[in-house]
Every structure is written in structure tokens, then in C-alpha cells.
Amino acid sequence: MGARDLLVVAIVFTAATVVVAGDPVHHVVGEDRGWDPSTDVASWYSQRVFRVGDKIWFTYSTTQESLVELRNEEDFTSCDLSNPIKMYTDGLDTISLEGVGIRYFVSGNTESCKNGLKIPVKIQPKEQIMAQNNVASMAVADGPTVPSASTNLNGLSYILIVGLSICLLGL
């Protein structure tokens, strides 16, 4: 495989690149009011998108509340606290959202749970942006060249192509 062929292969492999968008979001449940029976957590929840890598923060008074993660929707709906995944009692609990799916959080106080102090956290994949170039329309030059400023490549692809070009010119 010649230098020209290597450059073509490098361009084809970098033509479609997946870029993960955004930093993780830190969601503070109930904002200023926190995890409290007086907070409309359903309204707060309805305005949120949770993604893998985000963190969710629960703040509450340990004398009045606690937090329980339940195993399934049935236990969540009925506020059945008898078989929890985990109980939180620190008053400031940070939970990493590490996988796609639904996690069920409820108040450790059954009465508060039945009055709506509970949220199902639906975790979506990290947002991805597909940056694609039209590989079929790329012309192959006689020798390695640096892409023009109008070429639609992301920074990593540009650095890779420039680096390959420098290496090939040095051969």
C-alpha cells in the first residue's frame, strides 16, 4: 500500500465521526426546595432529560425524610418499601446515572411517597452528533494535501490528516 493509499484510508476512516455532546448535567431534585413533601417533584421531573453520565442530587431533612431506590415500577407505584435496592439517609445524596434504563426513587416515608414524593428517572444514552462528510465525492489528489478551510472536518480529523500529510511528505 502506497503513501497515497494510506492517506485515502485515513480520510475514509475519519469521514464519519461520532462526537459526544455536552458535559454531564447535575440535576438537583426539587431545586431550592429539595426532596420534600411540599415540592412538586412531578413538575420538576417533567422538565428534565436524564442521560448516562449525569448525576442526580437529593437534598432533604434527615429528621423528616429519606430516599429509597426501588427495584421495579410495581413497587414504585404502590410505594412498597419492603425490598429496596438501596436506602439513602445522609440528607445530601449524589447518585451517578451510569446506564440506560429507568431507576425508581421514592421517599422513605410511606405517607410522603403515596402523596407523590417519588420520581422514575428514565436515563437515556449520551447525546451523539453524527458529523459526516460525503466520502464518495472526495477526489484523490496526486499527492498528500492539507484539506482546505472549507472542508467540513472536526478538529481531530483535521489533526489526523495534517499529521499523516506531514509524515507522508517526509517519506
C-alpha positions as CSV (number, residue, x, y, z in Angstrom):
1,M,0.0,0.0,0.0
2,G,1.5,3.3,-1.1
3,A,1.5,6.6,0.8
4,R,-1.4,7.9,-1.3
5,D,-3.5,4.8,-0.5
6,L,-2.7,5.3,3.3
7,L,-4.0,8.9,3.1
8,V,-7.2,7.8,1.4
9,V,-7.8,5.1,4.0
10,A,-7.2,7.6,6.8
11,I,-9.7,10.1,5.2
12,V,-12.3,7.4,4.8
13,F,-12.0,6.2,8.5
14,T,-12.2,9.8,9.8
15,A,-15.0,10.9,7.4
16,A,-17.8,9.8,9.8
17,T,-17.1,10.7,13.4
18,V,-19.3,10.4,16.5
19,V,-18.9,13.3,18.8
20,V,-20.4,13.1,22.3
21,A,-22.1,16.4,23.1
22,G,-22.1,18.3,26.3
23,D,-20.8,17.7,29.8
24,P,-22.7,15.7,32.4
25,V,-25.6,17.5,33.9
26,H,-26.0,17.8,37.7
27,H,-29.8,17.6,38.5
28,V,-30.8,18.9,41.9
29,V,-34.2,17.3,42.6
30,G,-36.7,20.0,43.5
31,E,-34.1,22.7,43.1
32,D,-34.2,25.1,46.2
33,R,-37.0,23.2,47.9
34,G,-35.2,19.8,47.6
35,W,-36.6,16.4,48.3
36,D,-39.5,17.5,50.4
37,P,-43.3,16.7,50.6
38,S,-44.0,20.4,49.8
39,T,-42.1,20.1,46.5
40,D,-43.9,19.4,43.3
41,V,-41.3,16.8,42.1
42,A,-43.5,15.6,39.3
43,S,-43.5,19.0,37.7
44,W,-39.7,19.3,38.3
45,Y,-39.2,15.9,36.8
46,S,-41.3,16.6,33.7
47,Q,-38.9,19.3,32.6
48,R,-35.8,17.1,32.7
49,V,-33.9,14.8,30.4
50,F,-31.5,12.4,32.2
51,R,-28.6,11.0,30.3
52,V,-25.9,8.4,31.0
53,G,-23.1,10.2,32.9
54,D,-25.4,12.8,34.6
55,K,-25.7,13.0,38.4
56,I,-28.8,13.5,40.4
57,W,-28.7,15.2,43.8
58,F,-31.2,14.7,46.5
59,T,-31.3,17.1,49.5
60,Y,-33.6,16.6,52.4
61,S,-34.0,16.9,56.2
62,T,-32.9,13.6,57.7
63,T,-35.3,14.1,60.6
64,Q,-38.3,14.0,58.3
65,E,-37.3,12.2,55.1
66,S,-35.1,9.7,53.5
67,L,-34.6,8.3,50.0
68,V,-35.2,4.8,48.7
69,E,-34.3,3.3,45.3
70,L,-36.8,0.6,44.4
71,R,-36.4,-2.4,42.0
72,N,-39.4,-2.0,39.7
73,E,-42.4,0.0,38.6
74,E,-44.8,-2.1,40.6
75,D,-43.0,-1.3,43.9
76,F,-42.7,2.3,42.8
77,T,-46.4,2.7,42.1
78,S,-47.6,1.0,45.3
79,C,-44.8,2.6,47.5
80,D,-43.8,-0.8,48.6
81,L,-40.5,-0.2,50.5
82,S,-40.0,-3.8,51.7
83,N,-37.5,-4.8,49.1
84,P,-35.3,-1.8,48.2
85,I,-32.2,-1.7,46.1
86,K,-30.7,0.9,48.4
87,M,-31.7,3.3,51.2
88,Y,-30.2,6.7,51.5
89,T,-30.2,8.6,54.8
90,D,-27.4,11.2,54.5
91,G,-29.6,14.2,53.6
92,L,-27.4,15.0,50.6
93,D,-27.1,12.1,48.3
94,T,-25.4,12.2,44.9
95,I,-26.3,9.4,42.5
96,S,-24.5,8.7,39.2
97,L,-26.7,7.7,36.3
98,E,-24.5,5.1,34.7
99,G,-26.7,3.0,32.5
100,V,-29.7,3.4,30.1
101,G,-33.0,2.4,31.8
102,I,-35.4,3.5,34.5
103,R,-34.4,3.9,38.1
104,Y,-37.2,4.4,40.7
105,F,-36.7,6.8,43.7
106,V,-39.2,7.3,46.4
107,S,-39.5,8.9,49.8
108,G,-38.6,6.5,52.7
109,N,-41.7,7.9,54.4
110,T,-44.6,5.8,53.0
111,E,-47.1,8.6,53.5
112,S,-44.9,11.1,51.6
113,C,-44.4,8.5,48.8
114,K,-48.1,8.0,48.5
115,N,-48.6,11.7,48.3
116,G,-46.3,11.9,45.3
117,L,-42.7,12.3,46.7
118,K,-41.3,9.9,44.1
119,I,-39.8,10.0,40.6
120,P,-39.0,7.5,37.9
121,V,-35.7,8.5,36.4
122,K,-35.6,7.5,32.8
123,I,-31.9,7.5,31.7
124,Q,-31.2,8.0,28.0
125,P,-28.0,7.4,26.2
126,K,-25.4,10.2,25.9
127,E,-26.4,12.6,23.2
128,Q,-24.5,12.0,20.0
129,I,-24.0,14.1,17.0
130,M,-23.0,12.5,13.8
131,A,-20.6,14.6,11.7
132,Q,-20.5,13.0,8.3
133,N,-18.6,14.0,5.2
134,N,-19.6,12.9,1.7
135,V,-16.8,10.3,1.2
136,A,-17.9,9.4,-2.3
137,S,-17.4,12.9,-3.6
138,M,-13.9,13.3,-2.2
139,A,-11.3,13.5,-5.0
140,V,-8.0,11.8,-4.6
141,A,-5.1,14.1,-5.3
142,D,-1.8,13.1,-6.9
143,G,-0.1,13.6,-3.5
144,P,-0.9,14.3,0.0
145,T,-2.6,17.7,0.6
146,V,-3.8,19.6,3.5
147,P,-7.6,20.0,3.5
148,S,-8.9,23.4,2.6
149,A,-10.5,25.6,5.2
150,S,-13.9,24.8,3.7
151,T,-13.6,21.1,4.3
152,N,-16.2,20.0,6.9
153,L,-14.0,18.0,9.3
154,N,-13.9,18.1,13.0
155,G,-10.7,19.1,14.8
156,L,-9.5,15.6,15.5
157,S,-9.9,14.6,11.9
158,Y,-8.1,17.7,10.7
159,I,-5.2,17.0,13.0
160,L,-5.0,13.4,11.9
161,I,-5.0,14.3,8.2
162,V,-2.4,17.0,8.7
163,G,-0.2,14.6,10.8
164,L,-0.5,12.0,8.1
165,S,0.3,14.5,5.4
166,I,3.4,15.6,7.3
167,C,4.6,12.0,7.8
168,L,3.9,11.2,4.1
169,L,5.7,14.3,2.9
170,G,8.7,13.3,5.0
171,L,8.9,9.8,3.3
